[in-house]
């Protein structure tokens, strides 16, 4: 019985050694193949490319396409981004017609009123109480109304004084 166990162990070790040698041999073959392929790729990269003649150009295409400047965008520009002479003159005339910097500031405030209202509408009284507190004192009445709707009964939590409704 003991002899049988020794023979089985020797057979298993021999089998393992043969399989290990076969795997090592196949790995060597794969490594040699990859090295040969990489040498061919590197050799192909070193070959200088001759310019081809196109029609009456003897030295190839007259201009290198990579050196040409981009002629323009491939997509159509948005109308508000393409300022033409009329838009520029209209803006200058409108700016000159304003009495002063205060008017310009007032115009900018009116232009962004809708954006402020939407930001206030999206505020949560628990997470954005600082924004709602600032909106509570906004110069625009509509913004103040939206802030009052968002705050609701949470005036103490937000830190504002409740308004009397008319």
N, CA, C and O of each residue as an XYZ file, in Angstrom:
664
protein
N       0.814     -1.186      0.000
C       0.000      0.000      0.000
C       0.865      1.259      0.000
O       0.591      2.235     -0.699
N       1.923      1.194      0.816
C       2.819      2.339      0.895
C       3.489      2.599     -0.453
O       3.667      3.747     -0.862
N       3.856      1.519     -1.132
C       4.491      1.635     -2.447
C       3.525      2.266     -3.453
O       3.939      3.052     -4.305
N       2.259      1.925     -3.356
C       1.252      2.503     -4.250
C       1.152      4.014     -4.047
O       1.070      4.761     -5.022
N       1.157      4.472     -2.799
C       1.092      5.909     -2.513
C       2.317      6.644     -3.054
O       2.189      7.734     -3.611
N       3.481      6.064     -2.897
C       4.718      6.689     -3.377
C       4.682      6.808     -4.903
O       5.082      7.832     -5.458
N       4.204      5.762     -5.577
C       4.130      5.792     -7.044
C       3.127      6.856     -7.510
O       3.395      7.577     -8.471
N       1.985      6.958     -6.839
C       0.976      7.961     -7.195
C       1.535      9.380     -7.018
O       1.316     10.248     -7.863
N       2.252      9.605     -5.921
C       2.834     10.928     -5.678
C       3.878     11.246     -6.734
O       3.930     12.372     -7.228
N       4.703     10.281     -7.087
C       5.719     10.496     -8.121
C       5.070     10.780     -9.478
O       5.544     11.635    -10.226
N       3.995     10.070     -9.793
C       3.288     10.325    -11.053
C       2.684     11.745    -11.075
O       2.747     12.434    -12.093
N       2.109     12.165     -9.958
C       1.523     13.500     -9.876
C       2.595     14.576    -10.020
O       2.387     15.574    -10.709
N       3.752     14.373     -9.366
C       4.849     15.333     -9.485
C       5.387     15.377    -10.906
O       5.694     16.455    -11.413
N       5.505     14.232    -11.554
C       5.978     14.184    -12.940
C       4.988     14.899    -13.858
O       5.390     15.673    -14.727
N       3.715     14.642    -13.667
C       2.680     15.292    -14.471
C       2.738     16.818    -14.280
O       2.664     17.570    -15.252
N       2.868     17.263    -13.040
C       2.961     18.695    -12.752
C       4.197     19.313    -13.394
O       4.127     20.421    -13.924
N       5.310     18.622    -13.354
C       6.541     19.146    -13.946
C       6.404     19.255    -15.463
O       6.857     20.235    -16.055
N       5.788     18.262    -16.093
C       5.596     18.298    -17.542
C       4.653     19.442    -17.954
O       4.903     20.137    -18.939
N       3.595     19.622    -17.204
C       2.653     20.701    -17.520
C       3.309     22.072    -17.320
O       3.088     22.990    -18.109
N       4.114     22.205    -16.265
C       4.815     23.468    -16.020
C       5.789     23.751    -17.158
O       5.902     24.892    -17.607
N       6.485     22.738    -17.622
C       7.424     22.924    -18.734
C       6.676     23.305    -20.017
O       7.150     24.140    -20.788
N       5.504     22.691    -20.243
C       4.721     23.011    -21.436
C       4.217     24.457    -21.378
O       4.228     25.160    -22.389
N       3.781     24.895    -20.208
C       3.305     26.271    -20.058
C       4.453     27.254    -20.269
O       4.287     28.277    -20.933
N       5.618     26.941    -19.700
C       6.779     27.825    -19.864
C       7.187     27.908    -21.334
O       7.556     28.975    -21.826
N       7.116     26.776    -22.025
C       7.479     26.757    -23.439
C       6.500     27.607    -24.263
O       6.916     28.355    -25.147
N       5.220     27.488    -23.972
C       4.235     28.280    -24.717
C       4.379     29.769    -24.398
O       4.189     30.604    -25.283
N       4.711     30.116    -23.155
C       4.931     31.513    -22.808
C       6.151     32.080    -23.527
O       6.134     33.227    -23.974
N       7.208     31.278    -23.639
C       8.394     31.720    -24.378
C       8.049     31.958    -25.841
O       8.505     32.937    -26.432
N       7.255     31.082    -26.429
C       6.872     31.222    -27.834
C       6.044     32.488    -28.034
O       6.243     33.212    -29.010
N       5.121     32.758    -27.119
C       4.299     33.967    -27.211
C       5.168     35.214    -27.074
O       4.985     36.180    -27.816
N       6.112     35.202    -26.132
C       6.994     36.353    -25.935
C       7.852     36.602    -27.171
O       8.029     37.751    -27.574
N       8.390     35.540    -27.782
C       9.195     35.700    -28.991
C       8.354     36.246    -30.142
O       8.818     37.100    -30.897
N       7.134     35.766    -30.279
C       6.247     36.241    -31.327
C       5.952     37.737    -31.151
O       6.002     38.500    -32.116
N       5.641     38.151    -29.906
C       5.349     39.557    -29.654
C       6.567     40.444    -29.909
O       6.432     41.545    -30.442
N       7.749     39.973    -29.532
C       8.960     40.751    -29.797
C       9.184     40.912    -31.293
O       9.564     41.988    -31.756
N       8.950     39.840    -32.051
C       9.124     39.906    -33.496
C       8.120     40.895    -34.106
O       8.481     41.673    -34.989
N       6.871     40.870    -33.645
C       5.860     41.791    -34.153
C       6.199     43.235    -33.802
O       6.032     44.130    -34.630
N       6.671     43.465    -32.586
C       7.040     44.823    -32.188
C       8.219     45.340    -33.002
O       8.268     46.523    -33.338
N       9.172     44.462    -33.322
C      10.298     44.875    -34.162
C       9.803     45.290    -35.543
O      10.286     46.274    -36.104
N       8.841     44.547    -36.096
C       8.292     44.887    -37.406
C       7.544     46.224    -37.347
O       7.644     47.035    -38.268
N       6.800     46.449    -36.270
C       6.068     47.709    -36.137
C       7.040     48.879    -36.022
O       6.851     49.908    -36.671
N       8.078     48.729    -35.199
C       9.062     49.797    -35.050
C       9.797     50.051    -36.355
O      10.096     51.198    -36.691
N      10.092     48.975    -37.099
C      10.770     49.144    -38.386
C       9.871     49.902    -39.367
O      10.359     50.724    -40.141
N       8.577     49.634    -39.341
C       7.650     50.330    -40.237
C       7.527     51.807    -39.857
O       7.303     52.647    -40.729
N       7.669     52.130    -38.586
C       7.570     53.514    -38.165
C       8.779     54.321    -38.604
O       8.675     55.536    -38.767
N       9.927     53.672    -38.800
C      11.149     54.372    -39.177
C      11.267     54.615    -40.676
O      12.139     55.371    -41.106
N      10.408     53.989    -41.482
C      10.488     54.159    -42.936
C       9.991     55.554    -43.290
O       8.863     55.907    -42.944
N      10.825     56.375    -43.987
C      10.350     57.708    -44.371
C       9.298     57.605    -45.476
O       9.410     56.798    -46.399
N       8.292     58.434    -45.354
C       7.206     58.431    -46.327
C       7.542     59.448    -47.402
O       7.792     60.615    -47.103
N       7.548     59.006    -48.662
C       7.826     59.904    -49.767
C       6.546     60.644    -50.132
O       5.472     60.042    -50.168
N       6.649     61.955    -50.404
C       5.455     62.673    -50.840
C       5.046     62.213    -52.240
O       5.884     62.017    -53.119
N       3.765     62.052    -52.416
C       3.246     61.628    -53.711
C       2.922     62.850    -54.553
O       2.508     63.884    -54.028
N       3.109     62.730    -55.836
C       2.804     63.840    -56.734
C       1.309     63.857    -57.028
O       0.713     62.823    -57.329
N       0.713     65.038    -56.939
C      -0.702     65.203    -57.250
C      -0.802     66.111    -58.476
O      -0.640     67.326    -58.359
N      -1.061     65.544    -59.628
C      -1.206     66.361    -60.831
C       0.096     67.044    -61.191
O       1.110     66.372    -61.383
N       0.093     68.355    -61.286
C       1.267     69.087    -61.714
C       2.182     69.483    -60.565
O       3.206     70.127    -60.792
N       1.827     69.100    -59.305
C       2.717     69.365    -58.180
C       3.760     68.256    -58.120
O       3.423     67.100    -57.865
N       5.003     68.597    -58.350
C       6.054     67.578    -58.348
C       6.427     67.121    -56.949
O       6.805     65.965    -56.756
N       6.326     68.010    -55.975
C       6.750     67.664    -54.622
C       5.584     67.231    -53.737
O       5.719     67.199    -52.514
N       4.480     66.910    -54.320
C       3.337     66.492    -53.520
C       2.347     67.624    -53.361
O       2.401     68.609    -54.096
N       1.454     67.491    -52.414
C       0.422     68.489    -52.179
C       1.080     69.787    -51.744
O       1.989     69.747    -50.914
N       0.666     70.933    -52.263
C       1.399     72.173    -52.019
C       1.385     72.660    -50.569
O       2.321     73.340    -50.149
N       0.371     72.337    -49.810
C       0.306     72.819    -48.432
C       0.019     71.659    -47.502
O      -0.822     70.807    -47.791
N       0.714     71.633    -46.399
C       0.482     70.612    -45.391
C      -0.842     70.927    -44.699
O      -0.985     72.010    -44.132
N      -1.819     70.005    -44.728
C      -3.125     70.315    -44.139
C      -3.042     70.655    -42.650
O      -3.893     71.389    -42.150
N      -2.043     70.144    -41.931
C      -1.944     70.443    -40.500
C      -1.482     71.877    -40.273
O      -1.706     72.427    -39.195
N      -0.831     72.506    -41.280
C      -0.347     73.869    -41.113
C      -1.400     74.908    -41.513
O      -1.239     76.093    -41.221
N      -2.447     74.484    -42.160
C      -3.483     75.431    -42.561
C      -4.291     75.843    -41.346
O      -4.559     75.029    -40.462
N      -4.681     77.121    -41.307
C      -5.521     77.560    -40.204
C      -6.948     77.082    -40.440
O      -7.370     76.838    -41.571
N      -7.657     76.959    -39.358
C      -9.055     76.531    -39.469
C      -9.855     77.684    -40.042
O      -9.806     78.801    -39.527
N     -10.579     77.415    -41.089
C     -11.278     78.475    -41.807
C     -12.497     78.988    -41.038
O     -12.850     80.160    -41.167
N     -13.121     78.165    -40.270
C     -14.290     78.598    -39.520
C     -14.917     77.406    -38.828
O     -14.543     76.265    -39.099
N     -15.870     77.653    -37.935
C     -16.515     76.532    -37.248
C     -17.369     75.725    -38.222
O     -17.892     76.251    -39.205
N     -17.492     74.452    -37.925
C     -18.271     73.575    -38.792
C     -19.769     73.697    -38.546
O     -20.571     73.380    -39.424
N     -20.151     74.158    -37.350
C     -21.577     74.310    -37.072
C     -21.951     75.787    -37.147
O     -21.091     76.662    -37.047
N     -23.210     76.047    -37.318
C     -23.683     77.419    -37.406
C     -23.575     78.090    -36.040
O     -23.919     77.478    -35.029
N     -23.106     79.335    -35.989
C     -23.009     80.005    -34.685
C     -24.390     80.405    -34.181
O     -25.315     80.624    -34.964
N     -24.511     80.493    -32.867
C     -25.766     80.933    -32.270
C     -25.967     82.413    -32.581
O     -24.992     83.164    -32.614
N     -27.206     82.852    -32.810
C     -27.447     84.251    -33.189
C     -26.921     85.256    -32.158
O     -26.432     86.323    -32.530
N     -27.017     84.924    -30.864
C     -26.570     85.882    -29.856
C     -25.053     85.961    -29.774
O     -24.520     86.920    -29.215
N     -24.340     84.965    -30.325
C     -22.880     84.994    -30.283
C     -22.278     85.681    -31.501
O     -21.104     86.049    -31.472
N     -23.026     85.858    -32.542
C     -22.507     86.458    -33.759
C     -22.883     87.928    -33.831
O     -23.828     88.297    -34.527
N     -22.145     88.770    -33.112
C     -22.460     90.197    -33.107
C     -22.031     90.813    -34.435
O     -20.866     90.723    -34.823
N     -22.968     91.428    -35.117
C     -22.638     92.095    -36.375
C     -22.581     93.605    -36.134
O     -22.726     94.071    -35.004
N     -22.371     94.350    -37.201
C     -22.214     95.806    -37.088
C     -23.489     96.453    -36.539
O     -23.413     97.374    -35.726
N     -24.661     95.976    -36.980
C     -25.921     96.557    -36.522
C     -26.099     96.366    -35.013
O     -26.474     97.296    -34.299
N     -25.822     95.128    -34.533
C     -25.974     94.865    -33.098
C     -25.030     95.748    -32.285
O     -25.408     96.282    -31.242
N     -23.803     95.895    -32.773
C     -22.820     96.713    -32.053
C     -23.279     98.168    -31.991
O     -23.226     98.790    -30.930
N     -23.730     98.715    -33.125
C     -24.178    100.107    -33.151
C     -25.431    100.294    -32.293
O     -25.580    101.321    -31.631
N     -26.327     99.311    -32.301
C     -27.538     99.407    -31.484
C     -27.181     99.402    -29.998
O     -27.773    100.149    -29.219
N     -26.229     98.579    -29.603
C     -25.817     98.539    -28.205
C     -25.168     99.850    -27.791
O     -25.429    100.359    -26.701
N     -24.316    100.402    -28.667
C     -23.660    101.675    -28.355
C     -24.701    102.785    -28.229
O     -24.621    103.602    -27.312
N     -25.679    102.826    -29.141
C     -26.713    103.849    -29.084
C     -27.549    103.717    -27.815
O     -27.898    104.716    -27.186
N     -27.866    102.477    -27.443
C     -28.653    102.250    -26.234
C     -27.858    102.667    -25.000
O     -28.419    103.236    -24.063
N     -26.560    102.388    -24.996
C     -25.720    102.741    -23.862
C     -25.600    104.263    -23.737
O     -25.658    104.807    -22.634
N     -25.433    104.945    -24.876
C     -25.313    106.406    -24.848
C     -26.628    107.066    -24.429
O     -26.618    108.162    -23.869
N     -27.759    106.407    -24.696
C     -29.062    106.979    -24.350
C     -29.334    106.915    -22.854
O     -30.216    107.623    -22.367
N     -28.604    106.089    -22.111
C     -28.823    105.974    -20.673
C     -28.234    107.175    -19.952
O     -27.152    107.643    -20.305
N     -28.942    107.679    -18.942
C     -28.447    108.861    -18.244
C     -27.180    108.619    -17.421
O     -26.391    109.550    -17.256
N     -26.955    107.437    -16.910
C     -25.757    107.224    -16.099
C     -25.586    105.772    -15.705
O     -26.310    104.889    -16.165
N     -24.613    105.551    -14.846
C     -24.296    104.196    -14.399
C     -25.443    103.595    -13.595
O     -25.650    102.381    -13.612
N     -26.184    104.439    -12.897
C     -27.314    103.947    -12.105
C     -28.360    103.294    -13.006
O     -28.915    102.250    -12.663
N     -28.628    103.914    -14.164
C     -29.578    103.345    -15.118
C     -29.098    101.994    -15.610
O     -29.884    101.053    -15.729
N     -27.798    101.896    -15.899
C     -27.244    100.633    -16.386
C     -27.378     99.546    -15.331
O     -27.721     98.404    -15.639
N     -27.107     99.909    -14.098
C     -27.229     98.961    -13.000
C     -28.682     98.518    -12.839
O     -28.959     97.344    -12.593
N     -29.601     99.464    -12.981
C     -31.031     99.165    -12.861
C     -31.472     98.243    -14.000
O     -32.267     97.327    -13.788
N     -30.955     98.487    -15.205
C     -31.313     97.657    -16.357
C     -30.818     96.228    -16.169
O     -31.530     95.270    -16.469
N     -29.590     96.095    -15.671
C     -29.053     94.754    -15.424
C     -29.867     94.029    -14.361
O     -30.111     92.827    -14.469
N     -30.287     94.761    -13.337
C     -31.103     94.145    -12.282
C     -32.431     93.669    -12.848
O     -32.914     92.599    -12.477
N     -33.033     94.455    -13.746
C     -34.305     94.056    -14.354
C     -34.123     92.886    -15.303
O     -35.001     92.029    -15.402
N     -32.992     92.839    -16.005
C     -32.746     91.734    -16.928
C     -32.620     90.405    -16.184
O     -33.011     89.361    -16.706
N     -32.081     90.442    -14.976
C     -31.849     89.203    -14.230
C     -32.942     88.913    -13.210
O     -32.793     87.996    -12.403
N     -34.023     89.661    -13.224
C     -35.094     89.476    -12.259
C     -35.704     88.076    -12.371
O     -35.937     87.414    -11.359
N     -35.955     87.639    -13.575
C     -36.582     86.320    -13.774
C     -35.670     85.209    -13.263
O     -36.144     84.200    -12.740
N     -34.346     85.399    -13.419
C     -33.407     84.384    -12.947
C     -33.413     84.320    -11.423
O     -33.387     83.234    -10.845
N     -33.448     85.479    -10.776
C     -33.504     85.494     -9.313
C     -34.775     84.821     -8.822
O     -34.746     84.080     -7.839
N     -35.893     85.072     -9.499
C     -37.159     84.459     -9.082
C     -37.080     82.934     -9.186
O     -37.552     82.222     -8.300
N     -36.484     82.442    -10.265
C     -36.394     80.986    -10.441
C     -35.451     80.356     -9.417
O     -35.705     79.253     -8.933
N     -34.376     81.049     -9.092
C     -33.461     80.528     -8.058
C     -34.176     80.474     -6.723
O     -34.031     79.502     -5.982
N     -34.947     81.505     -6.404
C     -35.672     81.521     -5.135
C     -36.714     80.410     -5.105
O     -36.911     79.770     -4.072
N     -37.392     80.175     -6.246
C     -38.393     79.094     -6.316
C     -37.765     77.728     -6.075
O     -38.409     76.830     -5.532
N     -36.513     77.571     -6.480
C     -35.869     76.262     -6.343
C     -35.247     76.046     -4.963
O     -34.737     74.960     -4.685
N     -35.280     77.056     -4.099
C     -34.658     76.951     -2.774
C     -35.514     76.137     -1.812
O     -36.743     76.184     -1.850
N     -34.833     75.392     -0.952
C     -35.482     74.637      0.105
C     -35.296     75.408      1.409
O     -34.173     75.810      1.713
N     -36.338     75.626      2.178
C     -36.198     76.410      3.411
C     -35.208     75.811      4.408
O     -34.630     76.550      5.205
N     -35.002     74.520      4.388
C     -34.085     73.900      5.340
C     -32.627     73.955      4.870
O     -31.719     74.168      5.674
N     -32.410     73.764      3.572
C     -31.041     73.727      3.052
C     -30.531     75.090      2.613
O     -29.331     75.350      2.707
N     -31.402     75.964      2.139
C     -30.986     77.228      1.536
C     -31.535     78.427      2.298
O     -32.023     79.380      1.692
N     -31.459     78.382      3.601
C     -32.073     79.467      4.376
C     -31.333     80.788      4.195
O     -31.950     81.846      4.319
N     -30.026     80.765      3.903
C     -29.291     82.018      3.681
C     -29.773     82.717      2.414
O     -29.908     83.940      2.384
N     -30.030     81.934      1.373
C     -30.520     82.513      0.126
C     -31.917     83.093      0.325
O     -32.216     84.191     -0.144
N     -32.765     82.351      1.021
C     -34.121     82.844      1.263
C     -34.113     84.076      2.165
O     -34.964     84.955      2.028
N     -33.161     84.140      3.077
C     -33.056     85.313      3.946
C     -32.672     86.548      3.125
O     -33.190     87.641      3.355
N     -31.752     86.359      2.160
C     -31.379     87.474      1.283
C     -32.530     87.844      0.358
O     -32.741     89.023      0.075
N     -33.271     86.854     -0.114
C     -34.391     87.113     -1.027
C     -35.542     87.806     -0.299
O     -36.346     88.494     -0.929
N     -35.629     87.631      1.016
C     -36.682     88.252      1.801
C     -36.591     89.774      1.714
O     -37.602     90.471      1.793
N     -35.356     90.287      1.548
C     -35.119     91.732      1.465
C     -34.817     92.185      0.037
O     -34.259     93.266     -0.149
N     -35.167     91.398     -0.965
C     -34.879     91.735     -2.359
C     -35.612     93.011     -2.766
O     -36.740     93.235     -2.327
N     -34.989     93.855     -3.602
C     -35.668     95.090     -4.020
C     -36.883     94.848     -4.917
O     -37.751     95.715     -5.024
N     -36.955     93.687     -5.558
C     -38.067     93.392     -6.450
C     -39.210     92.766     -5.657
O     -39.000     91.832     -4.884
N     -40.408     93.281     -5.851
C     -41.570     92.796     -5.108
C     -41.909     91.350     -5.447
O     -42.286     90.575     -4.568
N     -41.774     90.984     -6.730
C     -42.078     89.601     -7.130
C     -41.129     88.614     -6.452
O     -41.547     87.538     -6.026
N     -39.861     88.981     -6.354
C     -38.887     88.110     -5.681
C     -39.230     87.962     -4.203
O     -39.110     86.876     -3.635
N     -39.654     89.055     -3.590
C     -40.049     88.986     -2.174
C     -41.266     88.076     -1.994
O     -41.337     87.320     -1.026
N     -42.242     88.149     -2.941
C     -43.427     87.289     -2.855
C     -43.041     85.815     -2.981
O     -43.543     84.967     -2.243
N     -42.148     85.522     -3.920
C     -41.711     84.131     -4.108
C     -40.993     83.649     -2.856
O     -41.199     82.516     -2.421
N     -40.147     84.503     -2.269
C     -39.443     84.128     -1.030
C     -40.438     83.876      0.096
O     -40.262     82.945      0.882
N     -41.480     84.698      0.181
C     -42.495     84.525      1.224
C     -43.236     83.200      1.029
O     -43.547     82.515      2.004
N     -43.521     82.835     -0.229
C     -44.173     81.545     -0.501
C     -43.283     80.386     -0.075
O     -43.757     79.422      0.526
N     -41.976     80.479     -0.391
C     -41.061     79.374     -0.087
C     -40.836     79.237      1.415
O     -40.738     78.121      1.924
N     -40.753     80.368      2.135
C     -40.485     80.305      3.575
C     -41.724     79.818      4.308
O     -41.627     78.974      5.199
N     -42.878     80.338      3.944
C     -44.131     79.917      4.578
C     -44.131     80.227      6.059
O     -43.888     81.365      6.459
N     -44.404     79.215      6.882
C     -44.482     79.390      8.330
C     -43.124     79.212      9.008
O     -43.048     79.269     10.235
N     -42.070     79.003      8.259
C     -40.750     78.743      8.830
C     -39.927     80.017      8.996
O     -38.702     79.985      8.870
N     -40.588     81.134      9.276
C     -39.866     82.401      9.363
C     -38.855     82.413     10.502
O     -37.772     82.977     10.344
N     -39.170     81.814     11.634
C     -38.226     81.771     12.756
C     -37.011     80.914     12.416
O     -35.886     81.266     12.770
N     -37.231     79.795     11.735
C     -36.109     78.915     11.365
C     -35.174     79.605     10.360
O     -33.952     79.527     10.484
N     -35.756     80.270      9.380
C     -34.955     80.950      8.360
C     -34.273     82.182      8.948
O     -33.182     82.555      8.516
N     -34.907     82.809      9.926
C     -34.303     83.971     10.573
C     -34.794     85.285     10.001
O     -34.034     86.251      9.927
N     -36.064     85.336      9.593
C     -36.634     86.573      9.057
C     -37.881     86.928      9.874
O     -38.474     86.075     10.534
N     -38.252     88.178      9.814
C     -39.450     88.617     10.523
C     -40.658     88.389      9.632
O     -40.609     88.715      8.446
N     -41.744     87.837     10.168
C     -42.926     87.585      9.352
C     -43.519     88.908      8.877
O     -43.534     89.909      9.594
N     -44.008     88.868      7.636
C     -44.632     90.052      7.029
C     -46.132     90.009      7.278
O     -46.747     88.950      7.401
N     -46.675     91.182      7.343
C     -48.141     91.271      7.464
C     -48.698     91.241      6.065
O     -48.279     92.021      5.209
N     -49.635     90.355      5.821
C     -50.257     90.273      4.494
C     -51.382     91.279      4.422
O     -52.165     91.415      5.362
N     -51.463     91.981      3.315
C     -52.494     93.014      3.168
C     -53.782     92.434      2.681
O     -54.758     93.163      2.502
